[in-house]
Amino acid sequence: MTSEYHLEQRALTWFQDTDREYHHGPDIVPDGETLERHSLLGATMKAGGSGE
C-alpha cells in the first residue's frame, strides 16, 4: 500500500528529475526566504514558479 508520504516523495522526485525547482513550503510563504507567494489565500505562484 502506498502512503501519502511515499506518494509525495515520488512526486517531488519526478518534479526534480524534470528540472523543476523544489522549495520547502515554509520557505515560499510571503515572509519566507524565497518570495514565491504574495498571499496564503491563493494557489498560484509568481511567474516562473509553475512548469512553463
N, C-alpha and C positions, 0 to 999 in steps of 0.2 A: 504494500500500500504506500502511495506517495503522500508525504506530509506537506503542509503548506511551506515549511522551511525548505524542504528539498526542491519543491517547485520554484520557489523564489530564487534559490541558488542556481538552478538550471537557467532560469530566465536572465539573471544577472550575467551569467557566463555567456549566454547567447548574445546579449547586448554588447558585452566587451569584445567578443570574438568578431562582431560585425562593426568594429571601430566606433562604437558609441561610447561616450564618456559616462562614467559612473560617479555619482556623488551621493554620499550618505544623506538621508533625509534631513536631519537637523542642520546640515551644512548649507542647504539651499533655501532655508526659510528666510523671510525678509530681513532678519537681523543676523543671519548666519555668515559664515566665511565667504561663500560664493553666492552673490545675489542672483538667483535664477527665478525667484517668485516675488511678485510685488505684494501679494496678499495670500493668506491661507484659505481664503474663500473660493478662489478659482482653481481649476485643474490644469490650466495651461501655464507653460513656462515661456520665458522670453525667446525670441527667435534664435535658432541655432541649438536650443536645448532639445528640440524634437528631432527625430530622424528624418531630415530633409532629403 
